[in-house]
Amino acid sequence: MTEIAFYHLQRSPLAAVLPKLLERTLAAGKRALVLAGSEERVEALNALLWTQNPNGWLPHGSAADGSAEAQPIWLTALDQNPNGAEYIFLTDGMEAADLAPFERCFDLFDGNDDSALEAARGRWRALKDSGHTLTYWQQNENGKWEEKSG
């Protein structure tokens, strides 16, 4: 069963957290699918991954680039896995219809937005009720991620 981790973003925005998680994904030899809420968000993330690290970049693509099967990180607003990713990153409150093809799922939500927080709680309850094992991560005052009880 897919390992699901909720990341409560309060101290760092998605633009700071997602690239670090994607770097770790690639370092582990895994492929990633990033599911975003709109094509505009996909293109914003696409630009971010080109510019977020002045000493390098994360190999990635989107439908605008094509060749999904050649991309270790695929950015999309569609619930599809064209690059054969083992890890899925859900942003903007997105949900995947089927998590079974993925080893890990990262649900990244804005903890400073009440509606996003409430929606994440709903996703947590639904996944827990369906038998998934979940972990919940929150940044401490030093910016380090700590696993909390959900």
BELNORRA-V607573 format. One record per residue. N is the residue number from 0. RES is the residue in three letters. PSI is psi as a letter, one per 40 degrees, with the letter a starting at -180 (NA if undefined). NEAR is the number of other ideal C-beta (glycine too) atoms within 10 Angstrom. Layout:
[[N;RES;PSI;NEAR] [N;RES;PSI;NEAR]]
This chain:
[[0;MET;i;10] [1;THR;h;18] [2;GLU;h;15] [3;ILE;h;22] [4;ALA;h;17] [5;PHE;h;23] [6;TYR;h;24] [7;HIS;h;21] [8;LEU;h;23] [9;GLN;d;13] [10;ARG;d;17] [11;SER;h;14] [12;PRO;i;12] [13;LEU;d;20] [14;ALA;d;13] [15;ALA;d;13] [16;VAL;d;20] [17;LEU;d;26] [18;PRO;d;20] [19;LYS;d;13] [20;LEU;d;17] [21;LEU;d;24] [22;GLU;d;15] [23;ARG;d;12] [24;THR;d;21] [25;LEU;d;16] [26;ALA;d;8] [27;ALA;e;11] [28;GLY;f;8] [29;LYS;i;17] [30;ARG;i;17] [31;ALA;i;26] [32;LEU;h;26] [33;VAL;h;28] [34;LEU;h;24] [35;ALA;i;24] [36;GLY;e;13] [37;SER;i;11] [38;GLU;d;15] [39;GLU;d;10] [40;ARG;d;18] [41;VAL;d;22] [42;GLU;d;16] [43;ALA;d;15] [44;LEU;d;25] [45;ASN;d;18] [46;ALA;d;10] [47;LEU;d;17] [48;LEU;e;22] [49;TRP;d;11] [50;THR;e;9] [51;GLN;d;18] [52;ASN;h;12] [53;PRO;e;6] [54;ASN;e;4] [55;GLY;a;8] [56;TRP;i;12] [57;LEU;h;18] [58;PRO;h;12] [59;HIS;i;22] [60;GLY;i;20] [61;SER;a;21] [62;ALA;d;16] [63;ALA;d;10] [64;ASP;d;13] [65;GLY;a;10] [66;SER;f;10] [67;ALA;d;18] [68;GLU;d;10] [69;ALA;e;11] [70;GLN;h;21] [71;PRO;d;18] [72;ILE;h;27] [73;TRP;h;28] [74;LEU;h;28] [75;THR;i;21] [76;ALA;e;20] [77;LEU;i;12] [78;ASP;g;13] [79;GLN;i;14] [80;ASN;g;19] [81;PRO;e;15] [82;ASN;e;20] [83;GLY;f;13] [84;ALA;i;24] [85;GLU;d;17] [86;TYR;h;23] [87;ILE;h;24] [88;PHE;h;27] [89;LEU;h;24] [90;THR;i;23] [91;ASP;f;16] [92;GLY;e;17] [93;MET;i;20] [94;GLU;i;15] [95;ALA;h;18] [96;ALA;d;6] [97;ASP;h;9] [98;LEU;e;19] [99;ALA;d;7] [100;PRO;e;13] [101;PHE;i;21] [102;GLU;d;14] [103;ARG;i;18] [104;CYS;h;22] [105;PHE;h;23] [106;ASP;h;23] [107;LEU;h;23] [108;PHE;i;24] [109;ASP;h;19] [110;GLY;e;16] [111;ASN;e;12] [112;ASP;h;13] [113;ASP;d;9] [114;SER;d;9] [115;ALA;d;16] [116;LEU;d;15] [117;GLU;d;10] [118;ALA;d;16] [119;ALA;d;23] [120;ARG;d;13] [121;GLY;d;12] [122;ARG;d;18] [123;TRP;d;18] [124;ARG;d;12] [125;ALA;d;11] [126;LEU;d;19] [127;LYS;d;13] [128;ASP;d;8] [129;SER;e;9] [130;GLY;e;7] [131;HIS;i;15] [132;THR;h;11] [133;LEU;i;16] [134;THR;i;13] [135;TYR;h;17] [136;TRP;h;17] [137;GLN;i;15] [138;GLN;h;17] [139;ASN;a;10] [140;GLU;e;6] [141;ASN;e;7] [142;GLY;e;9] [143;LYS;i;8] [144;TRP;h;17] [145;GLU;h;10] [146;GLU;h;10] [147;LYS;i;12] [148;SER;h;5] [149;GLY;NA;13]]
